[in-house]
Amino acid sequence: MRAMLLVNPKATTTNSRTRDVLIRALGAAVELTVEETGYRGHAATLAATARVKGYDVVAVLGGDGTINETVNGLLNPIDDGTTAPASAGRGAAAGRPSLIVIPGGSANVFARGLGLPNDPVEATGAVLEALREGRHRTVGLGQARWSGESRYFTFCAGMGYDAEVIRAVEGLRGAGRKATPTRYVTTALRHYLLTDKRHPAMTLTGPGIPKADGVFMAIITNTSPWTYVGPRPVRPTPWASFETGLDLLGLQRMGPLALVPLIRHILTESEALPSGRHLVQLHDEQEFTLTASRPVAFELDGDYLGERESVTFRSIPDALRVLV
């Protein structure tokens, strides 16, 4: 079995010694090629190359951002004008390399959503067991489309306040600070004081979906939990799963009286949906669109992608095979 391992050398929770141990362990089980990512988008290029060259498996040692790039490389064509687009959807996953995920980031939401240990060494042990037994899982993905562009996401997307927080944290990371759970929480609290709580920008529409106006913030999920605060899962859409369509939680009020009970609920309740007339909720939907009266912040899998005025979200069933 031929495998390409993509290593993010700047991954938050690994060091060179740990990476060497993991590489030796995987190299003993498969015919392994190791590539280090060097810049934004590099993982997507490497994964697309692995697909074209007929690798059986692409493994990733990194965080959710590196995994997102890799998934998009596996499903999208190389932008050189010589290859046909990779198909997505039911049955298409068998025609491309399987994915191995080894968590190396700060949150590792996708890996933990698959049931993998959050420790990279323990996760490697679980992956090697899956390799020996030929055990895999086929999962659905989300896809976001805007202005002629599209991108897949593995666990979440967001427009509004949560994307603004991610933008702020990425700015801090660019200044050399680590993206820890404490930094996300403190940044969210600080940013909340600056957020416009009176003029919502977004409207939700979709086939068979009642129109919802006045949305301040929208969380779109492909699984649950949405994220983690340290070891604690955060579940705004507890019914979301890799085997169903997309879920959404939208907020039509941003005041403390609306937010405090919601935050308490999503941190403590595991299966019950949040309740409130100020909430917009969708479950197991195939497609919907968020349109904004002004550009709003936009993120996929915790990666800030700028400001957008209209994004359509689609569920792509059975899109990816994962050894897990």
C-alpha positions as CSV (number, residue, x, y, z in Angstrom):
1,M,0.0,0.0,0.0
2,R,1.4,3.4,-1.1
3,A,0.8,6.2,1.3
4,M,1.8,9.9,1.3
5,L,2.1,11.6,4.7
6,L,1.6,15.3,4.9
7,V,3.3,16.9,7.9
8,N,2.7,20.4,9.1
9,P,6.0,21.2,10.8
10,K,4.3,24.1,12.6
11,A,1.5,21.9,14.1
12,T,0.6,23.1,17.6
13,T,0.9,20.0,19.7
14,T,3.8,18.0,18.1
15,N,7.6,18.4,18.0
16,S,10.3,16.9,15.8
17,R,10.9,13.9,18.1
18,T,7.2,13.0,18.1
19,R,7.0,13.4,14.3
20,D,10.0,11.1,13.8
21,V,8.4,8.4,16.0
22,L,5.1,8.6,14.1
23,I,6.8,8.5,10.7
24,R,8.8,5.4,11.6
25,A,5.6,3.7,12.9
26,L,3.7,4.4,9.7
27,G,6.7,3.6,7.5
28,A,6.8,0.1,9.0
29,A,3.2,-0.5,7.9
30,V,3.0,1.1,4.4
31,E,5.3,2.2,1.6
32,L,5.5,5.8,2.9
33,T,6.4,9.1,1.2
34,V,6.7,12.1,3.6
35,E,6.1,15.7,2.5
36,E,6.3,18.8,4.7
37,T,3.8,21.6,4.0
38,G,5.5,24.9,3.6
39,Y,2.8,27.5,2.9
40,R,-0.9,28.1,2.9
41,G,-2.6,25.8,0.3
42,H,0.4,23.5,0.0
43,A,-1.4,20.5,1.6
44,A,-4.1,20.8,-1.1
45,T,-1.5,20.7,-3.9
46,L,0.3,17.7,-2.4
47,A,-3.0,15.8,-1.8
48,A,-4.1,16.4,-5.4
49,T,-0.8,15.2,-6.6
50,A,-1.1,12.1,-4.5
51,R,-4.5,11.4,-6.1
52,V,-3.3,11.9,-9.6
53,K,-0.2,9.6,-9.0
54,G,-2.5,6.8,-7.7
55,Y,-1.5,6.7,-4.0
56,D,-3.8,4.5,-1.9
57,V,-3.7,6.6,1.2
58,V,-3.0,10.2,2.1
59,A,-2.2,10.7,5.8
60,V,-2.2,14.1,7.6
61,L,-0.3,15.1,10.7
62,G,-1.6,18.5,11.6
63,G,-4.6,20.5,12.7
64,D,-8.0,21.1,11.2
65,G,-6.7,23.7,8.8
66,T,-4.2,21.3,7.2
67,I,-6.8,18.5,7.1
68,N,-9.3,20.9,5.3
69,E,-6.7,21.7,2.7
70,T,-5.9,18.0,2.2
71,V,-9.5,17.1,1.8
72,N,-10.0,19.8,-0.8
73,G,-6.9,18.5,-2.6
74,L,-8.3,15.0,-2.7
75,L,-11.7,16.2,-4.1
76,N,-10.7,19.0,-6.4
77,P,-8.6,19.0,-9.5
78,I,-5.0,20.3,-9.8
79,D,-5.3,23.8,-11.3
80,D,-3.0,23.2,-14.3
81,G,-5.6,22.6,-17.0
82,T,-4.6,19.0,-17.6
83,T,-6.8,17.0,-15.2
84,A,-10.6,16.5,-15.0
85,P,-12.4,17.5,-11.9
86,A,-12.7,14.8,-9.2
87,S,-16.3,13.7,-8.7
88,A,-17.9,14.0,-5.3
89,G,-20.9,12.3,-3.7
90,R,-22.3,8.8,-3.4
91,G,-19.8,6.2,-4.6
92,A,-17.1,8.7,-5.6
93,A,-15.1,8.2,-2.4
94,A,-13.8,4.8,-3.6
95,G,-12.2,6.4,-6.6
96,R,-9.7,8.5,-4.6
97,P,-7.2,7.8,-1.9
98,S,-8.4,7.1,1.6
99,L,-7.6,9.6,4.4
100,I,-5.7,9.0,7.6
101,V,-5.9,11.7,10.3
102,I,-3.3,12.1,13.0
103,P,-4.2,15.1,15.3
104,G,-1.5,17.8,15.7
105,G,-3.5,21.0,16.1
106,S,-5.0,22.8,19.1
107,A,-8.7,21.6,18.7
108,N,-8.5,18.6,16.3
109,V,-12.3,18.7,15.9
110,F,-12.5,16.5,12.8
111,A,-10.2,13.8,14.3
112,R,-12.1,13.8,17.6
113,G,-15.4,13.7,15.7
114,L,-14.2,10.5,14.1
115,G,-13.6,9.0,17.5
116,L,-9.8,9.2,17.4
117,P,-7.8,10.0,20.6
118,N,-6.6,13.6,20.8
119,D,-3.0,12.5,21.5
120,P,-1.1,12.0,18.2
121,V,0.8,8.9,19.4
122,E,-2.4,7.2,20.6
123,A,-4.2,8.2,17.4
124,T,-1.3,6.6,15.4
125,G,-1.8,3.4,17.2
126,A,-5.6,3.5,16.4
127,V,-4.8,4.2,12.7
128,L,-2.3,1.3,12.5
129,E,-4.9,-1.0,13.9
130,A,-7.4,0.2,11.3
131,L,-4.8,-0.4,8.6
132,R,-4.1,-4.0,9.8
133,E,-7.9,-4.7,9.8
134,G,-8.7,-2.8,6.7
135,R,-11.3,-0.8,8.6
136,H,-12.6,2.4,7.2
137,R,-15.6,4.7,7.4
138,T,-17.2,6.7,4.6
139,V,-18.3,10.2,5.7
140,G,-20.2,13.1,4.2
141,L,-18.8,16.5,3.8
142,G,-20.2,20.1,3.5
143,Q,-19.5,22.3,0.5
144,A,-19.7,26.1,0.4
145,R,-20.1,28.0,-2.9
146,W,-19.7,31.7,-3.4
147,S,-18.9,34.0,-6.3
148,G,-18.0,31.2,-8.7
149,E,-15.8,29.5,-6.1
150,S,-16.3,26.4,-3.9
151,R,-14.7,24.7,-1.0
152,Y,-15.4,21.6,1.0
153,F,-15.5,21.5,4.8
154,T,-15.3,18.6,7.2
155,F,-17.1,19.7,10.3
156,C,-18.2,23.3,10.3
157,A,-18.7,26.7,8.6
158,G,-19.7,30.0,10.0
159,M,-20.8,33.5,9.1
160,G,-20.8,36.5,11.4
161,Y,-19.5,36.7,15.0
162,D,-17.7,33.3,15.2
163,A,-15.8,34.0,12.0
164,E,-14.9,37.4,13.4
165,V,-13.4,35.8,16.4
166,I,-11.4,33.4,14.2
167,R,-10.2,36.3,12.2
168,A,-9.0,38.0,15.4
169,V,-7.2,34.9,16.7
170,E,-5.5,34.3,13.3
171,G,-4.2,37.9,13.6
172,L,-2.7,37.0,17.0
173,R,-1.2,33.8,15.6
174,G,0.4,35.9,12.9
175,A,2.0,37.9,15.7
176,G,3.5,34.7,17.1
177,R,0.9,33.8,19.8
178,K,-0.4,30.3,20.1
179,A,-4.1,29.5,19.4
180,T,-5.0,28.0,22.8
181,P,-8.5,27.5,24.1
182,T,-8.0,30.3,26.7
183,R,-7.0,32.6,23.9
184,Y,-10.1,31.8,21.9
185,V,-12.3,32.4,24.9
186,T,-10.7,35.7,25.9
187,T,-10.7,36.9,22.3
188,A,-14.4,36.0,22.0
189,L,-15.3,38.0,25.1
190,R,-13.2,41.0,24.1
191,H,-14.6,40.9,20.6
192,Y,-18.2,40.6,21.8
193,L,-18.0,44.1,23.3
194,L,-17.2,45.5,19.9
195,T,-19.9,43.5,17.9
196,D,-22.9,45.3,16.4
197,K,-25.8,43.8,18.4
198,R,-28.6,46.0,16.7
199,H,-28.3,45.6,13.0
200,P,-28.4,42.0,11.8
201,A,-27.1,41.5,8.2
202,M,-28.1,38.0,7.1
203,T,-31.2,36.2,5.6
204,L,-31.6,32.4,5.4
205,T,-33.3,30.9,2.4
206,G,-33.4,27.4,0.8
207,P,-35.6,24.8,-0.9
208,G,-38.5,24.0,1.4
209,I,-37.0,26.2,4.2
210,P,-39.0,29.0,5.7
211,K,-37.2,32.3,5.1
212,A,-35.5,33.7,8.2
213,D,-34.5,37.4,8.3
214,G,-32.4,39.3,10.9
215,V,-29.7,36.7,11.5
216,F,-26.6,38.0,13.3
217,M,-24.5,34.8,13.3
218,A,-24.9,31.4,11.7
219,I,-23.1,28.2,12.7
220,I,-23.3,25.4,10.0
221,T,-22.2,21.9,11.0
222,N,-21.5,18.6,9.4
223,T,-21.0,16.8,12.7
224,S,-21.2,17.3,16.5
225,P,-19.4,18.7,18.5
226,W,-19.0,22.0,16.7
227,T,-15.7,22.6,18.6
228,Y,-14.0,22.0,22.0
229,V,-13.0,24.3,24.9
230,G,-10.2,22.2,26.2
231,P,-11.7,18.8,26.9
232,R,-15.3,20.1,26.9
233,P,-17.3,19.6,23.8
234,V,-19.5,22.5,22.5
235,R,-22.7,21.2,20.9
236,P,-24.9,23.9,19.3
237,T,-26.3,21.4,16.9
238,P,-26.2,18.1,18.8
239,W,-28.1,16.0,16.1
240,A,-25.5,16.8,13.4
241,S,-23.6,13.8,12.0
242,F,-21.3,12.7,9.2
243,E,-24.1,10.4,7.9
244,T,-26.8,13.2,7.6
245,G,-27.2,16.5,5.8
246,L,-26.1,19.8,7.2
247,D,-27.4,21.4,10.5
248,L,-27.6,25.1,11.3
249,L,-28.0,27.3,14.4
250,G,-28.7,31.0,13.7
251,L,-28.9,33.8,16.2
252,Q,-31.4,36.6,15.8
253,R,-30.5,38.3,19.1
254,M,-27.0,38.9,20.4
255,G,-27.7,40.5,23.8
256,P,-26.5,38.9,27.1
257,L,-30.0,37.7,28.0
258,A,-30.1,35.6,24.8
259,L,-26.5,34.5,24.8
260,V,-25.9,33.4,28.4
261,P,-28.6,30.7,28.5
262,L,-27.5,29.5,25.1
263,I,-23.8,29.2,26.0
264,R,-24.7,27.4,29.2
265,H,-26.9,24.9,27.3
266,I,-24.4,24.1,24.5
267,L,-21.6,23.5,27.1
268,T,-23.7,21.2,29.4
269,E,-26.4,19.5,27.3
270,S,-25.3,16.7,25.0
271,E,-28.4,15.7,23.1
272,A,-31.1,18.4,23.6
273,L,-31.5,21.1,21.1
274,P,-31.2,24.7,22.3
275,S,-34.6,26.5,22.6
276,G,-35.7,30.1,22.1
277,R,-37.7,32.2,19.7
278,H,-34.6,34.1,18.8
279,L,-32.9,30.9,17.3
280,V,-33.1,29.6,13.8
281,Q,-32.5,25.9,13.5
282,L,-32.1,23.4,10.7
283,H,-31.4,19.7,10.8
284,D,-30.4,17.3,8.0
285,E,-30.7,19.8,5.2
286,Q,-29.3,19.3,1.7
287,E,-28.9,22.9,0.7
288,F,-29.5,26.5,1.9
289,T,-28.1,30.0,1.3
290,L,-27.1,32.8,3.6
291,T,-27.3,36.3,2.0
292,A,-26.0,39.4,3.7
293,S,-26.9,43.1,3.3
294,R,-23.3,43.9,3.8
295,P,-20.1,41.8,3.7
296,V,-19.8,39.5,6.8
297,A,-16.9,37.4,8.1
298,F,-16.8,33.8,6.8
299,E,-14.9,30.7,8.0
300,L,-14.7,27.0,7.1
301,D,-13.3,24.4,9.6
302,G,-11.8,27.2,11.7
303,D,-10.0,28.9,8.7
304,Y,-11.0,32.5,8.1
305,L,-11.7,33.1,4.4
306,G,-12.6,36.8,4.3
307,E,-15.9,38.6,4.0
308,R,-18.8,37.4,1.8
309,E,-22.3,38.7,0.9
310,S,-23.8,35.3,-0.2
311,V,-22.8,31.7,0.4
312,T,-24.7,28.5,-0.5
313,F,-24.1,25.5,1.6
314,R,-24.6,21.9,0.3
315,S,-24.3,18.5,1.9
316,I,-22.2,16.0,-0.1
317,P,-23.0,12.4,1.1
318,D,-20.4,9.6,1.2
319,A,-17.7,11.9,-0.1
320,L,-14.6,10.6,1.7
321,R,-13.2,7.3,3.0
322,V,-11.3,7.6,6.3
323,L,-9.2,4.8,7.9
324,V,-10.4,5.0,11.5
